[in-house]
Amino acid sequence: GIMEDSRGREALLRDAFGAVYTLKAGRLTDAKKKPVPGVSGVVKGKQVILMTEDKKVHQLNLREKE
């Protein structure tokens, strides 16, 4: 999901194993608020773009409710 407040936008992400991550201010953190090394990102509209140190780009689109 994507949320927005006066400080900016942030995204809550869940991987295939159920682990939860937060993308806020360009930083990806795990459920224990530890930074995920080598990964940064940005929230654009209903899309999250994650980038790794080796320049790989992953685009995630927010799904509508099913």
CYANA upper distance limits for C-alpha pairs under 8 A (distance plus 0.5 A):
  1 GLY  CA     11 ALA  CA      6.07
  1 GLY  CA     12 LEU  CA      5.70
  1 GLY  CA     13 LEU  CA      7.30
  1 GLY  CA     62 LEU  CA      7.25
  2 ILE  CA      9 ARG  CA      7.53
  2 ILE  CA     10 GLU  CA      6.26
  2 ILE  CA     11 ALA  CA      4.84
  2 ILE  CA     12 LEU  CA      6.90
  2 ILE  CA     43 VAL  CA      8.45
  2 ILE  CA     46 LYS  CA      7.80
  2 ILE  CA     62 LEU  CA      8.41
  3 MET  CA      9 ARG  CA      6.13
  3 MET  CA     10 GLU  CA      5.89
  3 MET  CA     11 ALA  CA      6.73
  4 GLU  CA      8 GLY  CA      6.09
  4 GLU  CA      9 ARG  CA      4.73
  4 GLU  CA     10 GLU  CA      6.84
  5 ASP  CA      9 ARG  CA      6.95
  8 GLY  CA     25 ALA  CA      8.15
  9 ARG  CA     24 LYS  CA      7.35
  9 ARG  CA     25 ALA  CA      8.24
  9 ARG  CA     43 VAL  CA      7.28
 10 GLU  CA     22 THR  CA      7.55
 10 GLU  CA     23 LEU  CA      6.01
 10 GLU  CA     24 LYS  CA      5.18
 10 GLU  CA     25 ALA  CA      7.84
 10 GLU  CA     43 VAL  CA      7.34
 11 ALA  CA     22 THR  CA      6.23
 11 ALA  CA     23 LEU  CA      5.59
 11 ALA  CA     24 LYS  CA      7.27
 11 ALA  CA     43 VAL  CA      7.51
 11 ALA  CA     48 VAL  CA      7.97
 12 LEU  CA     20 VAL  CA      7.49
 12 LEU  CA     21 TYR  CA      6.32
 12 LEU  CA     22 THR  CA      5.21
 12 LEU  CA     23 LEU  CA      7.02
 13 LEU  CA     20 VAL  CA      6.14
 13 LEU  CA     21 TYR  CA      5.54
 13 LEU  CA     22 THR  CA      6.69
 13 LEU  CA     23 LEU  CA      8.24
 14 ARG  CA     18 GLY  CA      6.15
 14 ARG  CA     19 ALA  CA      5.96
 14 ARG  CA     20 VAL  CA      4.98
 14 ARG  CA     21 TYR  CA      6.70
 15 ASP  CA     19 ALA  CA      6.03
 15 ASP  CA     20 VAL  CA      7.23
 19 ALA  CA     30 ASP  CA      8.30
 19 ALA  CA     31 ALA  CA      7.82
 20 VAL  CA     30 ASP  CA      6.78
 20 VAL  CA     31 ALA  CA      6.04
 21 TYR  CA     28 LEU  CA      7.16
 21 TYR  CA     29 THR  CA      6.05
 21 TYR  CA     30 ASP  CA      4.99
 21 TYR  CA     31 ALA  CA      6.21
 22 THR  CA     27 ARG  CA      8.48
 22 THR  CA     28 LEU  CA      6.13
 22 THR  CA     29 THR  CA      5.79
 22 THR  CA     30 ASP  CA      6.95
 22 THR  CA     31 ALA  CA      8.00
 23 LEU  CA     27 ARG  CA      6.00
 23 LEU  CA     28 LEU  CA      4.93
 23 LEU  CA     29 THR  CA      6.99
 23 LEU  CA     41 GLY  CA      7.35
 23 LEU  CA     42 VAL  CA      8.01
 24 LYS  CA     28 LEU  CA      7.13
 24 LYS  CA     42 VAL  CA      8.45
 25 ALA  CA     42 VAL  CA      8.08
 26 GLY  CA     40 SER  CA      5.92
 26 GLY  CA     41 GLY  CA      5.34
 26 GLY  CA     42 VAL  CA      5.99
 27 ARG  CA     35 PRO  CA      7.45
 27 ARG  CA     36 VAL  CA      8.41
 27 ARG  CA     39 VAL  CA      7.80
 27 ARG  CA     40 SER  CA      5.63
 27 ARG  CA     41 GLY  CA      6.85
 28 LEU  CA     35 PRO  CA      6.33
 28 LEU  CA     36 VAL  CA      6.16
 28 LEU  CA     39 VAL  CA      6.95
 28 LEU  CA     40 SER  CA      6.43
 28 LEU  CA     41 GLY  CA      7.50
 29 THR  CA     33 LYS  CA      5.66
 29 THR  CA     34 LYS  CA      5.67
 29 THR  CA     35 PRO  CA      4.71
 29 THR  CA     36 VAL  CA      5.86
 30 ASP  CA     34 LYS  CA      5.96
 30 ASP  CA     35 PRO  CA      6.94
 30 ASP  CA     36 VAL  CA      7.07
 38 GLY  CA     52 THR  CA      5.96
 38 GLY  CA     53 GLU  CA      5.55
 39 VAL  CA     50 LEU  CA      7.24
 39 VAL  CA     51 MET  CA      6.16
 39 VAL  CA     52 THR  CA      5.09
 39 VAL  CA     53 GLU  CA      7.00
 40 SER  CA     50 LEU  CA      6.27
 40 SER  CA     51 MET  CA      5.84
 40 SER  CA     52 THR  CA      7.02
 41 GLY  CA     48 VAL  CA      7.60
 41 GLY  CA     49 ILE  CA      5.90
 41 GLY  CA     50 LEU  CA      4.71
 41 GLY  CA     51 MET  CA      6.24
 42 VAL  CA     48 VAL  CA      6.41
 42 VAL  CA     49 ILE  CA      5.89
 42 VAL  CA     50 LEU  CA      7.18
 43 VAL  CA     47 GLN  CA      6.48
 43 VAL  CA     48 VAL  CA      5.11
 43 VAL  CA     49 ILE  CA      6.93
 44 LYS  CA     48 VAL  CA      6.63
 44 LYS  CA     49 ILE  CA      8.08
 46 LYS  CA     61 ASN  CA      6.58
 46 LYS  CA     62 LEU  CA      5.86
 47 GLN  CA     59 GLN  CA      7.34
 47 GLN  CA     60 LEU  CA      6.11
 47 GLN  CA     61 ASN  CA      5.01
 47 GLN  CA     62 LEU  CA      6.47
 48 VAL  CA     59 GLN  CA      6.32
 48 VAL  CA     60 LEU  CA      5.57
 48 VAL  CA     61 ASN  CA      6.92
 48 VAL  CA     62 LEU  CA      8.37
 49 ILE  CA     57 VAL  CA      7.36
 49 ILE  CA     58 HIS  CA      6.23
 49 ILE  CA     59 GLN  CA      5.05
 49 ILE  CA     60 LEU  CA      6.79
 50 LEU  CA     57 VAL  CA      6.27
 50 LEU  CA     58 HIS  CA      5.65
 50 LEU  CA     59 GLN  CA      6.92
 51 MET  CA     55 LYS  CA      6.64
 51 MET  CA     56 LYS  CA      6.15
 51 MET  CA     57 VAL  CA      5.14
 51 MET  CA     58 HIS  CA      6.94
 52 THR  CA     56 LYS  CA      5.84
 52 THR  CA     57 VAL  CA      7.24
